[in-house]
């Protein structure tokens, strides 16, 4: 695949390019733009730290973020860019800390130097202009009688985007763009709820009950149903199809199987389903809970050694195998419609699937919105709490650090 090379001779040109690198207009964010030699090789976005964070906490956060950057193969330089609602003002800056988020950026710059990274620049985009933190560094020898603020229009007027071919240029929204749900009228939602209720009469508890897992597999093949649904235009999804999907994904085992299948393909769906049935049989034989069965089988060496670690590693992002982005995107479109059609009590499951699939593509902000929405409905929903811990900690999947095929801005 041909590389896209865009030259940015000035800081304002570089700032005009950053939204293209991350895919949206950042806000209240720190973006670490990584370089391999003279070319960018990645851009990582993080939330700005809490205003109450002290020096020790800022150093800890900076260390964690630079540790993440170190996982990108070959990275040797960076440009940190802060996006903040604060103002730079007109007063001359005599130290990095005089600029918005200055204490945090000082921690980032210190940690970058300790890690051996070349800092090409360090920039701030604020409410009233932009500035370079390096211009405020004491060792730059810059006259202090002039303010550092430059007008935002210099970024807006940059022609750098004209150098990006049309097929490589992204349509940019804001941080939360893409997390919106489609509109579904009340009558459709009520019909879907009634159809879903018919399925739910099969059993009051759709948890990992052995008999239910096997019964659902006989009535509604989860793998075939998931694969068929992924090939349907969401606009053409029938009420019956939507209700069947919502019923299937209420069970944690089937939810996770379909989620992984959406990302990694039908073969992964079959492996996950076989694993679910294995543990369902073991539950019936032992009377233990699913968690206890997994632990006991692994300790005794009876688990499906080829599949179990693979499935768990995929869910935690502990694999270099990349999900299929086209399948993930289709799964996200489908699940957004299911959430919009579902009664409130049935929404946490598809919301968690949406969160995980978004995370696989690097859309952590959208994932956070879905997790928060699921927890607003059910604060004890296990998958939402797990994802909050996983994604909220800033953990990124291992496949995010694989070098793509000759493709870079």
KAPEUR-V426626 format. One record per run of one state. SS is the DSSP state (~ for helix, > for strand, _ for the rest). FROM is the first residue (numbers start at 1). LEN is the number of residues. If there is no record, write none. Layout:
ss:SS from:FROM len:LEN
ss:SS from:FROM len:LEN
This chain:
ss:_ from:1 len:10
ss:~ from:11 len:12
ss:_ from:23 len:1
ss:> from:24 len:2
ss:_ from:26 len:3
ss:> from:29 len:8
ss:_ from:37 len:2
ss:> from:39 len:9
ss:_ from:48 len:7
ss:~ from:55 len:16
ss:_ from:71 len:6
ss:> from:77 len:7
ss:_ from:84 len:12
ss:~ from:96 len:3
ss:_ from:99 len:3
ss:~ from:102 len:13
ss:_ from:115 len:3
ss:> from:118 len:9
ss:_ from:127 len:2
ss:> from:129 len:4
ss:~ from:133 len:4
ss:_ from:137 len:1
ss:~ from:138 len:3
ss:_ from:141 len:9
ss:> from:150 len:1
ss:_ from:151 len:2
ss:~ from:153 len:4
ss:_ from:157 len:3
ss:~ from:160 len:4
ss:_ from:164 len:9
ss:> from:173 len:2
ss:_ from:175 len:11
ss:~ from:186 len:15
ss:_ from:201 len:9
ss:~ from:210 len:10
ss:_ from:220 len:2
ss:~ from:222 len:9
ss:_ from:231 len:3
ss:~ from:234 len:3
ss:_ from:237 len:2
ss:~ from:239 len:11
ss:_ from:250 len:2
ss:~ from:252 len:13
ss:_ from:265 len:1
ss:~ from:266 len:21
ss:_ from:287 len:3
ss:~ from:290 len:11
ss:_ from:301 len:4
ss:~ from:305 len:12
ss:_ from:317 len:8
ss:~ from:325 len:17
ss:_ from:342 len:2
ss:~ from:344 len:17
ss:_ from:361 len:3
ss:~ from:364 len:14
ss:_ from:378 len:4
ss:~ from:382 len:11
ss:_ from:393 len:5
ss:~ from:398 len:4
ss:_ from:402 len:8
